[in-house]
């Protein structure tokens, strides 16, 4: 075997190794996700006690979250859960209007508008994460929609959506921080 053949084989092995451990090429900005989380957290009060009975109907599926340490596949899955959650929430906002002051929901309009702006930017930047196989999230959003359509429980639907979006963003930021790009030291 000639020297050039050995170098070529080593380069191929090295590139395969880099592909196996590399981060996904489609990333979301961690700072932007963190800002969206903080705005959502600060929108309004805590989850109301009167909404506790709806927890059985609206429960974000634990199976959507990656269980392993951040590698290429788990990062892609984690980022896809964030993207699809924001996308599903966007559809709910479009179909049911904004929950400001209606149905017992008292969310800060300015913070909600700022959150929605970040949500749009994240959906734009993360469009490469969209998937044909949406998995378990469509049934979750169907349950949210069903509760929103009931006049007496609409506020619980909005509060459940907020609670679960917070959980998705917080969990991914906490357990998979290396899956995001960060503008400053994290």
Buried (B, 14 or more C-beta within 10 A) or exposed (E): EEEEEEEEEEEEEEEEEEEEEEBBEBBBBBBBBBBBBBBBBEBBEEBBEEBEEBEEBBEBEEEBBBEEEBBBEBBBBBBBBBBBBBBBBBEBBEEBEBBBEBBBBBBBEEBBEBBBEBBEBBBEBBEEBEEEEBBEBEEBBEBBBEBBEEEEBBBBBBBBBBBBBBBBBBBBBEBBBBBBBEEEEE
